[in-house]
Amino acid sequence: MKAIIIDDERKARNVLKILVEENCPKITEIFQAENLLDGVALIKKERPNIVFLDIEMPEHSGLEILDFLDKEVINFEIIFTTAYSEYAIQAFQLAAIDYILKPVTPTQVKEAVEKAVELIGKSQINVRLEELKRSLSSTNFTKIALPFAHGIKFVNFKDIITLEADGMYTKIATTTHNNLLVSKPLKHFHELFKSQPVFYKPHRSFIINLSYIKEFIKKDGGYIVMDNDNIVSLSKDKKAEFLDLVM
């Protein structure tokens, strides 16, 4: 496999190159570029599998890469290297775009490459990049990228009805899909949804969109029925809190 590192700082490129060589045996060739335009030329010439891309560079930001490449050329995965704020990191997570926080560590590099290898050829990176750009330019996130067996689906927050834990996966019901199996644990979504007050965790195995509650049934200890007729458990220690929330 081929990789390209695009970063205006030589030291940063060299450190990342060493970490990739030491921790990612699937990558056998590594090329470097000091700016986005040189990187684009390398991409066209070498046809890499993975591109490590710095965001903040002189002349052109890494986020502008779509402006210089035809969509059919973008058949590689991108791993951004960034020192962005927590708000921006949430945008990366919601768009299912991988990133490495500077200063980079061996564990970060290894895990990011492993994720990228799994996604190569399964999803449209250009679609995810456009969504990332929209999220970074907005004060409100409206969509989330959901990795599943055949690629990635972008779903509006408002269309998500329930999320249910399924081991290291999560079953998600939306207004158009009842059981979308996503390759992320429920804990991942619990962290992401902290800024979305419409989502509530009534039980350790569920997160629900409060907008889609149809009924609360008192018998059998109490449970919730959603608009799509999904049954959601309610923990005993959450019952009072839940009733205060909805009544």
Buried (B, 14 or more C-beta within 10 A) or exposed (E): BBBBBBBBBEEBBEBBBEBBEEBBEEBEEBBBBBBBBEBBEBBEEBEBBBBBBBBBBEEBBBBBBBEBBEEEEBBBBBBBBBEBEEEBEBBBBBBBBBBBEBEBEEEBBBBBBEBBBEBBEEBBBBBBBBBBBBBBEEEEBEBBBBBBEEBBBBBEBBBBBBBBBBEEBBBBBBBEBBEBEBBBBBEBBBEBBEEBEEBBBBBEBBBBBBEBBEEBEEEEEBBBBBBEEBEBBBBEEBBEEBEEEEE
